[in-house]
Amino acid sequence: MVRNLGAQNSIFNQYIAEVRDAVIQQDTLRFRFNMERLGAIFAYEISRTMEYETKEIITSLGIAEVPVLKQSPVLGTILRAGLPLHHGMLSAFDKADNAFVSAYRKHTKDGSFNIQVEYVSSPDLNDRVLILSDPMLATGASLVLSYKALLAKGKPSHTHVVTLIASTEGVEYIKRYLPADDITLWVGAIDEELTAQAYIVPGLGDAGDLAFGSKI
């Protein structure tokens, strides 16, 4: 169920190092670009698990038989932080349909928060492969609520959840509340600590602010 791409040495970890680096993070263009590159690598790895069919391609010298995707996936993301990661996957799955969920933390006076889902845009998901991305998996609550909100648009044949940095608690939450047979969780790294305010440590900070600027 859980596939940690950072567990093996590859150029993938160079990009993870850069999105974590507080100095490099000051270059917002570089931060977004690294997220896009990571998204493209996740897409490549996920593509290896999908169904293919053979297609005859006419070249200038003859006919080549090439395996191609039987069906393009639906790429879903949680606004706004997931957009660069989503865009990177879209560069690989360029024929994909797209889904978007607006989910955010609504903080209360006592310091706690609730997850609010306000907007869902999605094609029909019945019997489609869904790839749902969010750069940070802290508690896991927003991801689970977003997935359940998307189920109103149909039942995917399989869902791949993609996140750059996950907490151990978030991974366990996904295992507990999402169907194991229908979900594969892809992560770039798993960090042990989650603060009382539900921030991952060492994590990388607020991915949405780093990519698009601070909010009020």
Secondary structure, DSSP 8 states (H G I E B T S, - for coil): -EEEGGGS-SHHHHHHHHHH-TTGGG-HHHHHHHHHHHHHHHHHHHHTTS-EEEEEEE-SSSEEEEEEESS--EEEEEETTTHHHHHHHHHHSTT-EEEEEEEEEEE-TTS-EEEEEEEEE----TT-EEEEE-SEESSSHHHHHHHHHHGGG---SEEEEEEEEEEHHHHHHHHHHS-GGGEEEEEEEEESEE-TT--EESS-S-HHHHHH----
